[in-house]
Amino acid sequence: MCPPVLDPGCARCINWRTHSPTKPRPPTTSRNNSASQNGYSNGFEEGLEVEAILGARDSDSGIFYLIKWKEREDLELMPALLTFFHVPALVIHFYADRISWISADS
């Protein structure tokens, strides 16, 4: 298992950072596969572009992000791992906008 901070000596961290051919594929679950077979696909599967991440939710099954797509009016809850894989910069931006720094002077 990788340490909390990327370790240059860890093979999994190196593969993730260099995007080598052995990098992990986007996570899929049986729920996603059955949804695709039923005619429903998420925005990532359709190739839509993410406009913004509007919120986050923590549940028993993991963290989900509320995604606003550029080409759609509706919002969609997407699993964190799938979101990290497709739009990591937007996930970082989402949290960076919500950081509140506390100054030692006040």
QUIWOWO-V153405 format. One line per field, one symbol per residue. ss: DSSP state (H for helix, E for strand, C for the rest). Layout:
ss->???
//
This chain:
ss->CCCCCCCCCCHHHHHHHHCCCCCCCCCCCHHHHHHHHCCCCCHHHHCCCEEEEEEEEEECCEEEEEEEECCCCCEEEEEHHHHHHHCHHHHHHHHHCCCCCCCCCC
//
